[in-house]
């Protein structure tokens, strides 16, 4: 309202001063002191008005710049808020996924734990049976698997081997035993006879089913069979010649032939 009154006043003074100057100019008369004062006043008022307009223009410009800066800041803050919301949403999703994965891992761990317990029970039983099997093996194969058998403890809870190592150990023993059982093995041994004496003999093992031995002069012979407590050997001196012939055939010292041998089946 004050600015409007000031503008009206300026326009009134300007109009009055211009009219006086125009009239006196027509009549060729000098401007009298009151008119001069009015013109000076008008000039001052105009200068004030121009300064005021300049100040208003500057203030308006400053306000527009400040408003633009404020709007930019608001826009930037909005973007930051949107970004934070997005990150929060993603973090929430990540937490949810992590919880699901953790639950899945816990479930898998329990499954593996149960499987490990079951597998341990199987390995324990296999080791026990392998120990019992070792007692039933003949000397040649028992010596062959001795390093593996020494790794088996009577008490499975006292072993330092992992389950996989224990299982591989069992597989190694069974592979050697199975290989021996599918072969005919000829070996030299010192055998204790029924009368307590000892003799150096040549023994032929037909897998784990039967075995026969004979001395060099074919006077002493015997047959062996597997039992739960080891191999049982019985004299078979009457078959000494046939046993010696079989051994010679296996050594390629005699032509292959059909040779009868004493066999006892459980």
C-alpha positions in Angstrom: 0.0 0.0 0.0 2.8 2.4 0.9 4.6 1.6 -2.4 1.4 2.3 -4.3 0.9 5.7 -2.6 4.6 6.5 -3.3 4.2 5.7 -7.0 1.0 7.8 -7.1 2.8 10.7 -5.4 5.7 10.5 -7.8 3.4 10.5 -10.8 1.5 13.5 -9.4 4.7 15.5 -8.8 6.1 14.7 -12.2 2.8 15.6 -13.9 2.6 19.0 -12.0 6.3 19.8 -12.7 6.1 19.0 -16.4 3.0 21.0 -16.8 4.6 24.1 -15.1 7.7 23.7 -17.2 5.7 23.4 -20.3 3.5 26.5 -19.6 6.4 28.7 -18.7 8.3 27.5 -21.7 5.4 28.6 -23.9 5.3 32.0 -22.4 9.0 32.4 -22.5 9.1 33.0 -18.8 11.7 31.7 -16.4 10.6 29.1 -13.9 9.9 30.8 -10.6 11.4 29.5 -7.4 8.3 27.6 -6.3 8.2 25.8 -9.6 11.9 25.1 -9.4 11.4 23.6 -6.0 8.7 21.5 -7.3 10.9 20.2 -10.1 13.7 19.5 -7.7 11.4 17.6 -5.5 10.1 15.7 -8.5 13.7 14.9 -9.4 14.5 13.6 -6.0 11.3 11.6 -5.9 12.1 10.1 -9.3 15.6 9.1 -8.1 14.2 7.6 -5.0 11.7 5.7 -7.2 14.4 4.5 -9.5 16.5 3.3 -6.6 13.5 1.7 -5.1 12.7 -0.1 -8.4 16.3 -1.2 -8.7 16.3 -2.5 -5.1 13.0 -4.2 -5.7 14.3 -5.8 -8.9 17.5 -6.9 -7.1 15.4 -8.3 -4.3 13.1 -10.1 -6.7 16.1 -11.5 -8.5 17.7 -12.6 -5.3 14.4 -14.1 -4.2 14.0 -16.0 -7.5 17.6 -17.3 -7.2 17.1 -18.3 -3.6 13.8 -19.9 -4.5 15.4 -21.9 -7.4 18.2 -22.9 -5.1 15.7 -24.0 -2.5 13.7 -25.9 -5.1 16.9 -27.6 -6.3 17.8 -28.5 -2.7 14.3 -29.9 -2.1 14.5 -31.9 -5.3 17.9 -33.3 -4.3 16.6 -34.2 -0.9 13.7 -36.0 -2.5 16.0 -38.0 -4.7 18.1 -38.8 -1.6 15.0 -39.9 0.2 14.0 -42.1 -2.8 17.5 -43.5 -2.9 17.4 -44.3 0.8 14.0 -45.9 0.5 15.3 -48.1 -2.4 18.4 -49.1 -0.4 16.2 -49.9 2.6 13.9 -52.0 0.4 16.9 -53.8 -1.1 18.5 -54.3 2.3 15.2 -55.7 3.6 15.1 -58.1 0.7 18.7 -59.0 1.2 18.0 -59.7 4.9 15.0 -61.8 3.9 17.1 -63.8 1.4 19.9 -64.2 4.0 17.4 -65.5 6.5 16.1 -68.0 3.9 19.6 -69.1 3.0 20.5 -69.4 6.6 17.5 -71.6 7.3 18.4 -73.6 4.2 22.0 -74.0 5.4 20.8 -75.1 8.9 18.5 -77.6 7.3 21.3 -78.9 5.1 23.7 -79.0 8.0 21.2 -81.1 10.0 20.7 -83.4 6.9 24.5 -83.8 6.6 24.9 -84.4 10.3 22.3 -87.1 10.2 23.9 -88.6 7.1 27.3 -88.5 8.8 25.9 -90.3 11.8 24.4 -93.0 9.6 27.6 -93.3 7.6 29.6 -93.6 10.8 27.5 -96.5 12.0 28.0 -98.2 8.6 31.8 -97.7 8.8 31.9 -98.9 12.4 30.1 -102.1 11.4 32.4 -102.6 8.3 35.5 -102.2 10.4 34.2 -104.7 12.9 33.6 -107.2 10.1 36.9 -106.5 8.5 38.7 -107.3 11.8 36.8 -110.6 12.0 37.6 -111.2 8.3 41.3 -110.6 8.9 41.4 -113.5 11.4 40.1 -115.9 8.7 42.7 -114.9 6.1 45.7 -117.0 5.2 49.1 -115.7 5.9 50.0 -114.4 2.4 47.0 -112.1 2.0 47.1 -111.2 5.7 50.7 -109.9 5.3 49.7 -108.0 2.2 46.9 -106.1 4.0 48.7 -105.8 7.3 49.5 -102.0 6.9 45.9 -101.3 6.2 44.6 -103.5 9.1 46.9 -101.7 11.5 45.0 -98.5 10.9 41.8 -100.1 12.2 41.2 -99.7 15.9 39.1 -102.0 18.1 37.3 -99.0 19.5 36.1 -96.8 16.6 35.8 -93.8 19.0 39.6 -93.9 19.6 40.6 -93.5 15.9 42.1 -90.3 14.6 41.1 -91.0 11.0 38.2 -89.2 9.3 35.2 -91.2 8.1 36.4 -90.9 4.5 39.9 -92.2 5.4 38.4 -95.1 7.4 36.1 -96.0 4.5 38.9 -95.9 2.0 41.0 -98.1 4.3 38.2 -100.7 4.3 37.8 -100.6 0.6 41.5 -101.0 0.2 41.5 -104.2 2.3 38.4 -105.7 0.6 39.9 -105.0 -2.9 43.1 -106.9 -2.0 41.1 -109.8 -0.4 38.8 -110.0 -3.4 41.8 -109.9 -5.8 43.5 -112.8 -3.8 40.2 -114.7 -3.8 40.1 -114.6 -7.6 43.7 -115.8 -8.1 45.7 -119.0 -7.6 48.7 -118.2 -5.5 51.8 -120.3 -5.1 54.2 -119.4 -2.2 56.9 -120.9 -0.1 56.2 -121.3 3.7 57.5 -122.9 6.8 54.6 -124.8 8.2 54.1 -126.3 11.7 53.0 -130.0 11.3 50.6 -131.9 13.5 53.4 -133.6 15.4 54.9 -130.1 16.3 57.8 -130.3 13.9 58.2 -127.7 11.1 58.8 -128.2 7.4 59.6 -125.9 4.5 56.8 -126.4 2.0 55.3 -125.0 -1.1 51.7 -123.9 -0.8 49.1 -123.3 -3.4 46.0 -121.2 -2.5 43.0 -121.5 -4.7 41.4 -118.2 -3.7 40.1 -118.4 -0.2 38.4 -121.7 -0.8 41.1 -124.3 -0.5 44.9 -124.6 -0.1 47.4 -127.4 -0.4 51.1 -127.8 0.6 53.8 -130.3 -0.1 57.5 -130.5 0.8 60.2 -130.9 -1.8 60.6 -134.7 -1.6 56.8 -135.2 -1.7 56.6 -137.0 1.6 54.6 -134.4 3.5 51.4 -132.8 2.3 48.4 -131.2 3.7 45.1 -129.4 2.9 43.8 -126.2 4.4 40.4 -124.6 4.6 39.1 -121.4 6.0 37.3 -121.2 9.4 36.1 -118.4 11.7 39.3 -118.7 13.8 41.7 -118.9 10.9 42.8 -121.6 8.5 42.7 -125.3 9.6 45.3 -127.6 8.1 44.9 -131.4 7.9 47.5 -133.9 6.8 47.1 -135.2 3.2 50.3 -137.2 2.7 48.5 -139.5 0.3 47.9 -136.6 -2.1 51.5 -135.3 -2.0 52.3 -136.4 -5.5 49.2 -134.8 -7.0 49.7 -131.6 -5.1 53.3 -131.4 -6.3 52.1 -132.0 -9.9 49.6 -129.1 -9.6 52.3 -126.8 -8.3 54.6 -127.8 -11.2 51.9 -127.1 -13.7 51.3 -123.7 -12.2 55.1 -123.0 -12.4 55.0 -124.1 -16.1 57.3 -127.0 -15.2 54.7 -129.6 -16.3 52.1 -129.9 -19.0 48.6 -129.0 -18.0 46.5 -132.0 -17.0 43.4 -133.0 -14.9 44.7 -133.8 -11.4 42.4 -134.9 -8.5 42.8 -133.2 -5.1 41.0 -133.8 -1.9 38.3 -131.2 -1.3 36.1 -130.7 1.7 33.0 -128.4 1.3 31.4 -126.8 4.3 
